[in-house]
Amino acid sequence: MCGRFTLVSPFAAVAERFRASAPGELRPRYNIAPGQDILCIVADRARRIEPMRWGLIPSWAKDPAIGNRLINARAETLAEKPSFRRAFARRRCLVAADGFYEWRPAGKRKVPVYIFLKSRNPFGFAGLYETWRAPDRREVRTCTIVTTGANDLVRPIHDRMPVIVAEGDEDRWLDPDEGSLERLRAILAPYPAEEMDAYDVTTAVNNPSHDAPDCLLPAPR
């Protein structure tokens, strides 16, 4: 799964990496948690970055609390699950990130681990998004992060990982007119382990309301 991640790269680097325009500025985020706004890249006529709430609320939902359970979507069942199949068909996005956390079992406790690309560059998780209309007619944009089986680096930590879309596949993933399930599913593979790295971090990250640089400090040996 993916329940916490980071986006600490400079705003200019994120905009350049995704070839996307974005309003406002970007502050470093060291511990992004479900229910918070995250930056998503969408494409219609051109790429753009927009904030969306993490936790997908399907357009047909009566209760927005369903979003609390839909922070992740399994790649294997996107085309079948009622909560995701419409978004998978037409509303795919990238979620801007530069690392994520998983918790490794260690006896009776769990050790937080930070996982990132060796290049330290920002990247895009595969995401799906929806627009939900609240009872007051206000539109709420929400999204979910797609997960797949873990690669060799992540597997000792967790059996699943977020899909990191290869840069060469991003245009296809974002294209709302791409309708080939075979071509889309080919994107949803584990990212190459040899291009990634990880290290144990302190328990500061365990508190989802704590968003500060010490989340990335290596755990004491």
N, C-alpha and C positions, 0 to 999 in steps of 0.2 A: 504494500500500500504506500501511499504518500500522505503523511499527516502534518508535516512541517518542512519548510524550505526557506532559502535565502535569496535575496537580490540586493547585493551590496555594490555591484559594479556601477561606475559613474553613469549618469543619465545619458550623456553623449555617446558612450560606448554601447549602451543598450539600443538607442535609436539607430545608430549606425549598423550594429549587428543585424537588426531585423529590417533595415531599410524601411522604416516606418516613422510617420509623424506622430507626435503626441503633445497634448496640451500640458502646461504646467511643468513642474520640476519633479525630481525623483529623490527621495531621501533613502539612505541605506536601510535595508530591512534584514535583520539578523535572525528573526524567528517568526516567520509568517505562519499563521495558524488558520484553521477553518473558521468561516464566518467573517473573516476580514476581507477587505478589498485587495485584489491582486491585479497585476497588469497583464492584459491579454492582447495578443496581436490577431486582428481579423483582417480579411481582405474581401472587398467587393470590387470597386473600381481601382482602388489603391490600398496598400497596407496602412493600417493605423493602429495605434496602441490606445486601449481604453481600459479603465478600471471596471472590474466586475466582482461581485461577491462570490467568495469561494464556498460552494455548496449548491449544486444545481437544483433549481425549482422548475419542474416541467411546466409548460404553458398551461396545461390542463389541471394543475394541482389546485385543490381547495385550501390547503393549509401550507403556508410557507415553511413550516417546521420540517417538512420532508427534506429540505436542503441540508439539514444537519446530518442526514444519513447518506447523502449523495455527494460526498466530497471526492470520491474516486469511482471510476467505472472500469470494469474488467474488459480488456481488449477482446477476449474470447467471445463475449456475449453482447457486444454493442448493437449488433443488427437485430437482436431478438428482444432485448429488454424494453418494455414500454417507456421507461423513464429516459432512455437514451437513443432509441432508434431514429427518431425524427431529427434530433440534433446531429447524430452520426451521418445522416444522409445529406444535410444541408448547412449545418452550423458548427463547423469545426474551427478551432482556434489554436494558437500557441500560447502557453503560459510562460512568461519571462521569468527565468531563474538563473542562478549560477551555482547552486548546490542544494542538497536536501539532507534530511536527517532520518536515520532509522535507529532502532534500539536493539542491541545485540543481547541475547540471554547470557547471563553470567551467574550461574547458581540461582539463588533466590531473587536476584536483582537484574535490572536491565541497564546496559551501558549505552549512552547515546553516542552515535557515530555520525560524523559529517562526511558526505560523499560528494565528489565534485569531478570536473574534468581536469586532467593534468595540465591542459592549456590555461586553466583558470578563466576561460572566456565564458560569457553568458550563453545560455542555450534555451531552447523552447521545449517544454513538456507538451505532449499531445493533449489537447483539451477539447471539450464540447461546451457550447453555451446556449442559453435560452433567454427569452424575455418573458417575464411573468408580470401580469397586471394585477396590482393590489386592489382591494375593495374601493379605495379612494381614487382609482384609475391611474395611480402612479405606476410607471413602468420600472421594473427591477431587473437588471441584467445579472445573471448568475452563471457560474461555470463549474465544471468538474475536471479532474485530472485523470487521464487514462493510465491504467497500470497493466503490466505484463509480467511474465515469469522473470525471476532474477537472473542476472549473468553471474559469471564465476566470482567476480569481486563481491557482489552484494549477497550471494546465496548463503554464505556463512552467517550473515547478519539477519537476513529476512528472505522469505521465499518469493517475494514479489518486489517490483520496483516500478517507479513511474517511467512511462515511455518518453525517452528523449528523442525528438525527431531529428534525424540527420539533416544538415543544412541543405543538401541537395534534394531532399524530399519535402521541404517546407512548402513550396509553391503548390505542389500536388495536394498536400494535406489541407491547405487553406482554400483551395479552389472549390467554390460551392457547386460548380458544374461537374466536378469529378464524381462520377456515379459508379465506378467499377469497385465492387467490394473486394475483389482480388487485389487490385492495385493499392487500395487503402489499407487492407489488412497486412500487406507486405511491409508497410511502414511501421507497424506496431510490434516490432521485434526488440529484444533487449539490446541496449547500446553496447558496443564492444568494450569488454572489460579492460583490455589493454590500454584504452584511452582514458581510463578513470583512475581515481585514487581515493583513499579514505583514511581517517584517523579518529580515534576516540576523543570526545570533547567532554567538558565539565558538565555537571548536572544543572548548570544555570539554564540550559535550554529546556529542561523538563517543565518549567513554568511557562505556559503558552502566552501569558501576559507580559513576560519579560523579553524585551526586544532591544538588545544592547550588544556591543562588540564582544563582551566576555562569553557569549554563547559559542563563539568560534575558538576559544582558548583550548589548546590541547589538554586532555586530562592529565593530572599528575601521575607519574610513574611510581 
